[in-house]
Amino acid sequence: MKIRADIAELLRAEVSHLHIARQLHVSRKTVSATHHALDLPPRVRGGGAPHATIEDAYRAHAEAGDDGHVRWTGYLDGTLPIVCHGGRRTPAPRVAFRLHHGRDPEGRLTRTCDMPGCVAGAHYADRPLREANRRADKAFAAIFGLSA
Ligand SMILES: [Zn+2]
């Protein structure tokens, strides 16, 4: 879509969608589409956040590939994918992990695949998972007489 500079300017200044629509005589739909096209963080005030839950916000910017990895098309803090929801910023891997495992990660999350920036929930391990993997490696080594 073609982005109107005046709408973009007011959005960046965090003017509410309703006010922008009134001020510039455009529809709120146009304002909202511009907001989305600019990939600005969702707003809480002035029309409500575009995504009902943080999981929805994650899914809106997560693009599953054929290779099992998930690319992030949303906001980045440096190289860290960030889910912006309800005025808060959460690292996307934490949201992905919770969606995949049904629980919050414990401790630090580490990526287990080799695709930089991947946000597949299955491709992250937290502390309990890393410890379980280490135990499995040791058991494997014991069974096959390999030194761990
Ligand atoms: Zn991956």
Backbone and ligand atoms as CSV (ligand in chain L), in Angstrom:
chain,resi,resn,atom,element,x,y,z
A,1,MET,N,N,0.833,-1.209,0.000
A,1,MET,CA,C,0.000,0.000,0.000
A,1,MET,C,C,0.864,1.254,0.000
A,2,LYS,N,N,0.276,2.360,-0.454
A,2,LYS,CA,C,0.989,3.635,-0.438
A,2,LYS,C,C,0.778,4.266,0.928
A,3,ILE,N,N,1.866,4.650,1.547
A,3,ILE,CA,C,1.770,5.209,2.899
A,3,ILE,C,C,1.754,6.731,2.839
A,4,ARG,N,N,0.737,7.304,3.441
A,4,ARG,CA,C,0.670,8.769,3.496
A,4,ARG,C,C,1.586,9.273,4.600
A,5,ALA,N,N,2.438,10.217,4.236
A,5,ALA,CA,C,3.433,10.730,5.184
A,5,ALA,C,C,2.777,11.397,6.388
A,6,ASP,N,N,1.653,12.086,6.155
A,6,ASP,CA,C,1.018,12.792,7.274
A,6,ASP,C,C,0.430,11.805,8.292
A,7,ILE,N,N,-0.135,10.689,7.798
A,7,ILE,CA,C,-0.662,9.671,8.716
A,7,ILE,C,C,0.496,9.043,9.499
A,8,ALA,N,N,1.558,8.702,8.770
A,8,ALA,CA,C,2.725,8.068,9.392
A,8,ALA,C,C,3.302,8.955,10.496
A,9,GLU,N,N,3.366,10.247,10.212
A,9,GLU,CA,C,3.950,11.195,11.169
A,9,GLU,C,C,3.146,11.213,12.468
A,10,LEU,N,N,1.816,11.256,12.339
A,10,LEU,CA,C,0.968,11.301,13.535
A,10,LEU,C,C,0.999,9.964,14.278
A,11,LEU,N,N,1.078,8.863,13.523
A,11,LEU,CA,C,1.164,7.553,14.173
A,11,LEU,C,C,2.437,7.458,15.000
A,12,ARG,N,N,3.542,7.932,14.417
A,12,ARG,CA,C,4.824,7.873,15.130
A,12,ARG,C,C,4.793,8.757,16.354
A,13,ALA,N,N,3.968,9.813,16.312
A,13,ALA,CA,C,3.845,10.700,17.469
A,13,ALA,C,C,2.847,10.126,18.482
A,14,GLU,N,N,2.359,8.914,18.203
A,14,GLU,CA,C,1.439,8.210,19.094
A,14,GLU,C,C,0.114,8.925,19.299
A,15,VAL,N,N,-0.358,9.583,18.234
A,15,VAL,CA,C,-1.700,10.171,18.258
A,15,VAL,C,C,-2.678,9.019,18.032
A,16,SER,N,N,-3.818,9.052,18.682
A,16,SER,CA,C,-4.756,7.928,18.566
A,16,SER,C,C,-5.330,7.853,17.150
A,17,HIS,N,N,-5.681,6.633,16.754
A,17,HIS,CA,C,-6.234,6.404,15.421
A,17,HIS,C,C,-7.448,7.293,15.163
A,18,LEU,N,N,-8.294,7.403,16.186
A,18,LEU,CA,C,-9.522,8.184,16.053
A,18,LEU,C,C,-9.197,9.648,15.752
A,19,HIS,N,N,-8.229,10.190,16.482
A,19,HIS,CA,C,-7.852,11.586,16.277
A,19,HIS,C,C,-7.230,11.805,14.907
A,20,ILE,N,N,-6.404,10.869,14.483
A,20,ILE,CA,C,-5.771,10.997,13.163
A,20,ILE,C,C,-6.847,10.987,12.083
A,21,ALA,N,N,-7.780,10.042,12.221
A,21,ALA,CA,C,-8.850,9.926,11.236
A,21,ALA,C,C,-9.639,11.234,11.136
A,22,ARG,N,N,-9.961,11.817,12.283
A,22,ARG,CA,C,-10.735,13.068,12.309
A,22,ARG,C,C,-9.927,14.235,11.754
A,23,GLN,N,N,-8.677,14.285,12.188
A,23,GLN,CA,C,-7.833,15.419,11.814
A,23,GLN,C,C,-7.541,15.444,10.317
A,24,LEU,N,N,-7.301,14.263,9.742
A,24,LEU,CA,C,-6.886,14.213,8.333
A,24,LEU,C,C,-8.031,13.813,7.396
A,25,HIS,N,N,-9.217,13.621,7.960
A,25,HIS,CA,C,-10.379,13.229,7.166
A,25,HIS,C,C,-10.142,11.959,6.369
A,26,VAL,N,N,-9.609,10.964,7.056
A,26,VAL,CA,C,-9.440,9.645,6.439
A,26,VAL,C,C,-10.197,8.637,7.318
A,27,SER,N,N,-10.380,7.435,6.805
A,27,SER,CA,C,-11.087,6.436,7.614
A,27,SER,C,C,-10.131,5.823,8.629
A,28,ARG,N,N,-10.700,5.314,9.732
A,28,ARG,CA,C,-9.851,4.674,10.752
A,28,ARG,C,C,-9.208,3.419,10.170
A,29,LYS,N,N,-9.882,2.839,9.169
A,29,LYS,CA,C,-9.348,1.658,8.507
A,29,LYS,C,C,-8.011,1.992,7.824
A,30,THR,N,N,-7.980,3.158,7.169
A,30,THR,CA,C,-6.757,3.609,6.496
A,30,THR,C,C,-5.651,3.844,7.515
A,31,VAL,N,N,-6.019,4.466,8.642
A,31,VAL,CA,C,-5.036,4.741,9.689
A,31,VAL,C,C,-4.474,3.426,10.223
A,32,SER,N,N,-5.392,2.488,10.473
A,32,SER,CA,C,-4.997,1.200,11.017
A,32,SER,C,C,-4.119,0.423,10.030
A,33,ALA,N,N,-4.461,0.486,8.747
A,33,ALA,CA,C,-3.661,-0.193,7.715
A,33,ALA,C,C,-2.270,0.408,7.631
A,34,THR,N,N,-2.198,1.742,7.763
A,34,THR,CA,C,-0.903,2.426,7.738
A,34,THR,C,C,-0.068,2.009,8.945
A,35,HIS,N,N,-0.739,1.956,10.081
A,35,HIS,CA,C,-0.081,1.518,11.326
A,35,HIS,C,C,0.559,0.139,11.113
A,36,HIS,N,N,-0.220,-0.743,10.524
A,36,HIS,CA,C,0.255,-2.106,10.300
A,36,HIS,C,C,1.398,-2.134,9.281
A,37,ALA,N,N,1.239,-1.363,8.203
A,37,ALA,CA,C,2.248,-1.326,7.140
A,37,ALA,C,C,3.582,-0.796,7.659
A,38,LEU,N,N,3.516,0.125,8.619
A,38,LEU,CA,C,4.742,0.693,9.192
A,38,LEU,C,C,5.333,-0.229,10.251
A,39,ASP,N,N,4.544,-1.260,10.619
A,39,ASP,CA,C,4.976,-2.224,11.633
A,39,ASP,C,C,5.302,-1.548,12.960
A,40,LEU,N,N,4.438,-0.627,13.346
A,40,LEU,CA,C,4.614,0.056,14.625
A,40,LEU,C,C,4.091,-0.846,15.743
A,41,PRO,N,N,4.595,-0.670,16.957
A,41,PRO,CA,C,4.077,-1.480,18.073
A,41,PRO,C,C,2.574,-1.244,18.237
A,42,PRO,N,N,1.852,-2.300,18.611
A,42,PRO,CA,C,0.403,-2.150,18.782
A,42,PRO,C,C,0.071,-1.129,19.858
A,43,ARG,N,N,-1.069,-0.495,19.704
A,43,ARG,CA,C,-1.469,0.511,20.673
A,43,ARG,C,C,-2.534,-0.047,21.604
A,44,VAL,N,N,-2.513,0.419,22.815
A,44,VAL,CA,C,-3.528,-0.022,23.772
A,44,VAL,C,C,-4.705,0.939,23.753
A,45,ARG,N,N,-4.378,2.229,23.766
A,45,ARG,CA,C,-5.444,3.229,23.769
A,45,ARG,C,C,-5.867,3.550,22.338
A,46,GLY,N,N,-6.945,4.301,22.206
A,46,GLY,CA,C,-7.361,4.810,20.898
A,46,GLY,C,C,-7.777,3.731,19.930
A,47,GLY,N,N,-8.645,2.836,20.355
A,47,GLY,CA,C,-9.195,1.854,19.418
A,47,GLY,C,C,-8.808,0.435,19.764
A,48,GLY,N,N,-7.994,0.255,20.790
A,48,GLY,CA,C,-7.668,-1.108,21.226
A,48,GLY,C,C,-6.526,-1.706,20.457
A,49,ALA,N,N,-5.869,-2.676,21.074
A,49,ALA,CA,C,-4.747,-3.346,20.427
A,49,ALA,C,C,-5.260,-4.201,19.272
A,50,PRO,N,N,-4.486,-4.293,18.174
A,50,PRO,CA,C,-4.944,-5.077,17.029
A,50,PRO,C,C,-4.989,-6.576,17.304
A,51,HIS,N,N,-4.217,-7.047,18.280
A,51,HIS,CA,C,-4.224,-8.482,18.566
A,51,HIS,C,C,-4.777,-8.724,19.968
A,52,ALA,N,N,-5.689,-9.682,20.078
A,52,ALA,CA,C,-6.369,-9.934,21.346
A,52,ALA,C,C,-5.412,-10.476,22.402
A,53,THR,N,N,-4.525,-11.372,22.010
A,53,THR,CA,C,-3.599,-11.970,22.969
A,53,THR,C,C,-2.172,-11.857,22.457
A,54,ILE,N,N,-1.231,-12.077,23.347
A,54,ILE,CA,C,0.180,-12.016,22.962
A,54,ILE,C,C,0.494,-13.144,21.968
A,55,GLU,N,N,-0.212,-14.270,22.106
A,55,GLU,CA,C,-0.011,-15.371,21.160
A,55,GLU,C,C,-0.457,-14.968,19.750
A,56,ASP,N,N,-1.569,-14.231,19.674
A,56,ASP,CA,C,-2.037,-13.739,18.375
A,56,ASP,C,C,-1.009,-12.786,17.771
A,57,ALA,N,N,-0.454,-11.928,18.628
A,57,ALA,CA,C,0.537,-10.960,18.169
A,57,ALA,C,C,1.769,-11.691,17.642
A,58,TYR,N,N,2.131,-12.794,18.310
A,58,TYR,CA,C,3.268,-13.603,17.860
A,58,TYR,C,C,2.961,-14.229,16.501
A,59,ARG,N,N,1.776,-14.870,16.416
A,59,ARG,CA,C,1.417,-15.569,15.173
A,59,ARG,C,C,1.353,-14.617,13.979
A,60,ALA,N,N,0.962,-13.366,14.243
A,60,ALA,CA,C,0.823,-12.390,13.166
A,60,ALA,C,C,2.166,-12.089,12.506
A,61,HIS,N,N,3.270,-12.329,13.222
A,61,HIS,CA,C,4.584,-11.980,12.674
A,61,HIS,C,C,5.504,-13.183,12.523
A,62,ALA,N,N,4.973,-14.380,12.761
A,62,ALA,CA,C,5.786,-15.586,12.646
A,62,ALA,C,C,5.423,-16.310,11.353
A,63,GLU,N,N,6.440,-16.571,10.547
A,63,GLU,CA,C,6.212,-17.177,9.238
A,63,GLU,C,C,6.884,-18.541,9.192
A,64,ALA,N,N,6.070,-19.604,9.261
A,64,ALA,CA,C,6.630,-20.951,9.260
A,64,ALA,C,C,7.128,-21.305,7.857
A,65,GLY,N,N,8.360,-21.813,7.780
A,65,GLY,CA,C,8.922,-22.227,6.496
A,65,GLY,C,C,8.763,-23.730,6.301
A,66,ASP,N,N,9.068,-24.220,5.099
A,66,ASP,CA,C,8.965,-25.656,4.805
A,66,ASP,C,C,10.033,-26.448,5.552
A,67,ASP,N,N,11.092,-25.753,5.982
A,67,ASP,CA,C,12.227,-26.425,6.626
A,67,ASP,C,C,12.032,-26.601,8.128
A,68,GLY,N,N,10.852,-26.197,8.649
A,68,GLY,CA,C,10.599,-26.365,10.077
A,68,GLY,C,C,10.986,-25.150,10.901
A,69,HIS,N,N,11.768,-24.263,10.311
A,69,HIS,CA,C,12.147,-23.036,11.016
A,69,HIS,C,C,11.035,-22.007,10.861
A,70,VAL,N,N,11.018,-21.045,11.771
A,70,VAL,CA,C,10.007,-19.998,11.710
A,70,VAL,C,C,10.711,-18.643,11.628
A,71,ARG,N,N,10.404,-17.912,10.567
A,71,ARG,CA,C,11.012,-16.593,10.377
A,71,ARG,C,C,10.183,-15.529,11.071
A,72,TRP,N,N,10.858,-14.497,11.560
A,72,TRP,CA,C,10.198,-13.415,12.264
A,72,TRP,C,C,10.091,-12.204,11.366
A,73,THR,N,N,8.877,-11.698,11.192
A,73,THR,CA,C,8.681,-10.542,10.310
A,73,THR,C,C,8.318,-9.304,11.125
A,74,GLY,N,N,8.331,-9.449,12.444
A,74,GLY,CA,C,7.924,-8.326,13.299
A,74,GLY,C,C,9.080,-7.476,13.773
A,75,TYR,N,N,8.857,-6.811,14.895
A,75,TYR,CA,C,9.810,-5.867,15.455
A,75,TYR,C,C,11.050,-6.579,15.979
A,76,LEU,N,N,12.208,-5.957,15.750
A,76,LEU,CA,C,13.469,-6.504,16.268
A,76,LEU,C,C,14.114,-5.479,17.193
A,77,ASP,N,N,14.625,-5.984,18.331
A,77,ASP,CA,C,15.441,-5.140,19.190
A,77,ASP,C,C,16.870,-5.581,18.934
A,78,GLY,N,N,17.555,-4.892,18.039
A,78,GLY,CA,C,18.857,-5.377,17.566
A,78,GLY,C,C,18.603,-6.594,16.704
A,79,THR,N,N,18.984,-7.775,17.209
A,79,THR,CA,C,18.699,-8.995,16.450
A,79,THR,C,C,17.633,-9.828,17.162
A,80,LEU,N,N,17.171,-9.370,18.326
A,80,LEU,CA,C,16.206,-10.152,19.106
A,80,LEU,C,C,14.768,-9.873,18.644
A,81,PRO,N,N,14.067,-10.917,18.194
A,81,PRO,CA,C,12.665,-10.737,17.783
A,81,PRO,C,C,11.803,-10.405,19.005
A,82,ILE,N,N,10.989,-9.370,18.881
A,82,ILE,CA,C,10.191,-8.896,20.011
A,82,ILE,C,C,8.704,-8.922,19.647
A,83,VAL,N,N,7.893,-9.452,20.546
A,83,VAL,CA,C,6.444,-9.369,20.391
A,83,VAL,C,C,5.976,-8.150,21.174
A,84,CYS,N,N,5.356,-7.205,20.478
A,84,CYS,CA,C,4.818,-6.023,21.143
A,84,CYS,C,C,3.341,-6.282,21.377
A,85,HIS,N,N,2.941,-6.276,22.620
A,85,HIS,CA,C,1.533,-6.509,22.910
A,85,HIS,C,C,1.130,-5.827,24.202
A,86,GLY,N,N,0.018,-5.114,24.144
A,86,GLY,CA,C,-0.503,-4.451,25.335
A,86,GLY,C,C,0.490,-3.486,25.955
A,87,GLY,N,N,1.316,-2.855,25.108
A,87,GLY,CA,C,2.278,-1.876,25.602
A,87,GLY,C,C,3.521,-2.515,26.203
A,88,ARG,N,N,3.584,-3.866,26.160
A,88,ARG,CA,C,4.757,-4.550,26.708
A,88,ARG,C,C,5.520,-5.260,25.597
A,89,ARG,N,N,6.812,-5.439,25.822
A,89,ARG,CA,C,7.654,-6.107,24.840
A,89,ARG,C,C,8.181,-7.400,25.423
A,90,THR,N,N,7.933,-8.508,24.729
A,90,THR,CA,C,8.360,-9.820,25.198
A,90,THR,C,C,9.182,-10.467,24.091
A,91,PRO,N,N,10.351,-11.053,24.435
A,91,PRO,CA,C,11.118,-11.745,23.395
A,91,PRO,C,C,10.250,-12.831,22.740
A,92,ALA,N,N,10.208,-12.838,21.402
A,92,ALA,CA,C,9.359,-13.788,20.672
A,92,ALA,C,C,9.649,-15.253,21.028
A,93,PRO,N,N,10.940,-15.646,21.242
A,93,PRO,CA,C,11.187,-17.055,21.589
A,93,PRO,C,C,10.457,-17.495,22.863
A,94,ARG,N,N,10.263,-16.590,23.817
A,94,ARG,CA,C,9.560,-16.957,25.059
A,94,ARG,C,C,8.096,-17.278,24.763
A,95,VAL,N,N,7.493,-16.462,23.883
A,95,VAL,CA,C,6.090,-16.688,23.511
A,95,VAL,C,C,5.980,-17.988,22.712
A,96,ALA,N,N,6.925,-18.190,21.787
A,96,ALA,CA,C,6.930,-19.399,20.958
A,96,ALA,C,C,7.110,-20.650,21.813
A,97,PHE,N,N,7.995,-20.547,22.783
A,97,PHE,CA,C,8.264,-21.675,23.687
A,97,PHE,C,C,6.987,-22.052,24.441
A,98,ARG,N,N,6.282,-21.031,24.969
A,98,ARG,CA,C,5.067,-21.284,25.736
A,98,ARG,C,C,3.993,-21.920,24.854
A,99,LEU,N,N,3.889,-21.440,23.617
A,99,LEU,CA,C,2.909,-22.012,22.683
A,99,LEU,C,C,3.223,-23.478,22.401
A,100,HIS,N,N,4.506,-23.793,22.271
A,100,HIS,CA,C,4.902,-25.160,21.906
A,100,HIS,C,C,4.840,-26.113,23.095
A,101,HIS,N,N,5.330,-25.658,24.256
A,101,HIS,CA,C,5.453,-26.553,25.410
A,101,HIS,C,C,4.303,-26.425,26.407
A,102,GLY,N,N,3.483,-25.390,26.263
A,102,GLY,CA,C,2.356,-25.215,27.172
A,102,GLY,C,C,2.764,-24.745,28.560
A,103,ARG,N,N,3.973,-24.247,28.692
A,103,ARG,CA,C,4.428,-23.687,29.976
A,103,ARG,C,C,5.453,-22.598,29.712
A,104,ASP,N,N,5.679,-21.764,30.728
A,104,ASP,CA,C,6.684,-20.712,30.594
A,104,ASP,C,C,8.080,-21.310,30.684
A,105,PRO,N,N,9.032,-20.757,29.920
A,105,PRO,CA,C,10.403,-21.262,30.033
A,105,PRO,C,C,11.013,-20.913,31.380
A,106,GLU,N,N,11.910,-21.772,31.866
A,106,GLU,CA,C,12.632,-21.508,33.118
A,106,GLU,C,C,14.071,-21.171,32.780
A,107,GLY,N,N,14.536,-20.095,33.357
A,107,GLY,CA,C,15.922,-19.697,33.115
A,107,GLY,C,C,16.103,-19.173,31.697
A,108,ARG,N,N,17.345,-19.231,31.232
A,108,ARG,CA,C,17.691,-18.680,29.937
A,108,ARG,C,C,17.191,-19.611,28.823
A,109,LEU,N,N,16.771,-19.005,27.711
A,109,LEU,CA,C,16.381,-19.797,26.540
A,109,LEU,C,C,17.537,-19.820,25.552
A,110,THR,N,N,17.856,-21.011,25.044
A,110,THR,CA,C,18.889,-21.069,24.007
A,110,THR,C,C,18.305,-21.719,22.761
A,111,ARG,N,N,18.733,-21.231,21.614
A,111,ARG,CA,C,18.259,-21.774,20.342
A,111,ARG,C,C,19.004,-23.073,20.070
A,112,THR,N,N,18.273,-24.105,19.670
A,112,THR,CA,C,18.901,-25.401,19.426
A,112,THR,C,C,19.090,-25.672,17.938
A,113,CYS,N,N,18.557,-24.813,17.071
A,113,CYS,CA,C,18.746,-25.014,15.627
A,113,CYS,C,C,19.809,-24.039,15.126
A,114,ASP,N,N,20.155,-24.154,13.833
A,114,ASP,CA,C,21.254,-23.329,13.330
A,114,ASP,C,C,20.788,-22.192,12.429
A,115,MET,N,N,19.504,-21.850,12.523
A,115,MET,CA,C,19.043,-20.720,11.716
A,115,MET,C,C,18.946,-19.463,12.571
A,116,PRO,N,N,19.850,-18.498,12.322
A,116,PRO,CA,C,19.800,-17.268,13.124
A,116,PRO,C,C,18.433,-16.587,13.013
A,117,GLY,N,N,17.907,-16.145,14.129
A,117,GLY,CA,C,16.638,-15.416,14.136
A,117,GLY,C,C,15.410,-16.305,14.093
A,118,CYS,N,N,15.606,-17.633,14.105
A,118,CYS,CA,C,14.477,-18.564,14.082
A,118,CYS,C,C,13.644,-18.389,15.352
A,119,VAL,N,N,12.310,-18.385,15.213
A,119,VAL,CA,C,11.459,-18.248,16.393
A,119,VAL,C,C,10.509,-19.449,16.544
A,120,ALA,N,N,10.955,-20.636,16.077
A,120,ALA,CA,C,10.154,-21.852,16.268
A,120,ALA,C,C,10.236,-22.261,17.735
A,121,GLY,N,N,9.080,-22.479,18.367
A,121,GLY,CA,C,9.058,-22.845,19.783
A,121,GLY,C,C,9.810,-24.136,20.046
A,122,ALA,N,N,9.754,-25.057,19.082
A,122,ALA,CA,C,10.402,-26.363,19.240
A,122,ALA,C,C,11.917,-26.255,19.134
A,123,HIS,N,N,12.405,-25.110,18.644
A,123,HIS,CA,C,13.841,-24.944,18.428
A,123,HIS,C,C,14.521,-24.171,19.552
A,124,TYR,N,N,13.852,-24.145,20.716
A,124,TYR,CA,C,14.452,-23.485,21.880
A,124,TYR,C,C,14.422,-24.424,23.078
A,125,ALA,N,N,15.435,-24.341,23.904
A,125,ALA,CA,C,15.487,-25.144,25.128
A,125,ALA,C,C,15.705,-24.221,26.316
A,126,ASP,N,N,14.993,-24.506,27.411
A,126,ASP,CA,C,15.237,-23.775,28.653
A,126,ASP,C,C,16.079,-24.662,29.569
A,127,ARG,N,N,16.278,-24.228,30.811
A,127,ARG,CA,C,17.177,-24.952,31.710
A,127,ARG,C,C,16.754,-26.411,31.925
A,128,PRO,N,N,15.483,-26.687,32.314
A,128,PRO,CA,C,15.093,-28.094,32.524
A,128,PRO,C,C,15.287,-28.957,31.277
A,129,LEU,N,N,15.035,-28.417,30.096
A,129,LEU,CA,C,15.208,-29.198,28.864
A,129,LEU,C,C,16.679,-29.488,28.601
A,130,ARG,N,N,17.529,-28.477,28.848
A,130,ARG,CA,C,18.968,-28.676,28.642
A,130,ARG,C,C,19.493,-29.751,29.586
A,131,GLU,N,N,18.995,-29.703,30.844
A,131,GLU,CA,C,19.440,-30.709,31.818
A,131,GLU,C,C,18.980,-32.103,31.410
A,132,ALA,N,N,17.760,-32.213,30.917
A,132,ALA,CA,C,17.232,-33.510,30.466
A,132,ALA,C,C,18.053,-34.026,29.282
A,133,ASN,N,N,18.430,-33.122,28.372
A,133,ASN,CA,C,19.240,-33.526,27.215
A,133,ASN,C,C,20.607,-34.027,27.639
A,134,ARG,N,N,21.184,-33.347,28.645
A,134,ARG,CA,C,22.496,-33.766,29.136
A,134,ARG,C,C,22.407,-35.169,29.748
A,135,ARG,N,N,21.316,-35.414,30.528
A,135,ARG,CA,C,21.128,-36.741,31.124
A,135,ARG,C,C,20.984,-37.795,30.028
A,136,ALA,N,N,20.253,-37.460,28.968
A,136,ALA,CA,C,20.049,-38.410,27.869
A,136,ALA,C,C,21.374,-38.713,27.189
A,137,ASP,N,N,22.218,-37.686,27.005
A,137,ASP,CA,C,23.534,-37.877,26.377
A,137,ASP,C,C,24.392,-38.826,27.211
A,138,LYS,N,N,24.337,-38.639,28.532
A,138,LYS,CA,C,25.141,-39.463,29.430
A,138,LYS,C,C,24.661,-40.913,29.374
A,139,ALA,N,N,23.326,-41.100,29.381
A,139,ALA,CA,C,22.753,-42.448,29.322
A,139,ALA,C,C,23.164,-43.109,28.013
A,140,PHE,N,N,23.133,-42.366,26.925
A,140,PHE,CA,C,23.518,-42.871,25.615
A,140,PHE,C,C,24.975,-43.329,25.633
A,141,ALA,N,N,25.824,-42.485,26.213
A,141,ALA,CA,C,27.252,-42.805,26.287
A,141,ALA,C,C,27.474,-44.058,27.141
A,142,ALA,N,N,26.713,-44.199,28.226
A,142,ALA,CA,C,26.865,-45.347,29.114
A,142,ALA,C,C,26.459,-46.629,28.399
A,143,ILE,N,N,25.335,-46.565,27.654
A,143,ILE,CA,C,24.826,-47.743,26.950
A,143,ILE,C,C,25.806,-48.215,25.877
A,144,PHE,N,N,26.375,-47.243,25.144
A,144,PHE,CA,C,27.221,-47.622,24.010
A,144,PHE,C,C,28.705,-47.568,24.332
A,145,GLY,N,N,29.016,-47.360,25.614
A,145,GLY,CA,C,30.400,-47.378,26.041
A,145,GLY,C,C,31.248,-46.241,25.478
A,146,LEU,N,N,30.574,-45.111,25.167
A,146,LEU,CA,C,31.313,-43.944,24.694
A,146,LEU,C,C,31.616,-43.051,25.870
A,147,SER,N,N,32.686,-42.311,25.780
A,147,SER,CA,C,32.949,-41.370,26.845
A,147,SER,C,C,32.225,-40.055,26.535
A,148,ALA,N,N,31.500,-39.565,27.506
A,148,ALA,CA,C,30.690,-38.358,27.293
A,148,ALA,C,C,31.556,-37.127,27.248
L,1,ZN,ZN,ZN,14.821,-23.240,13.766
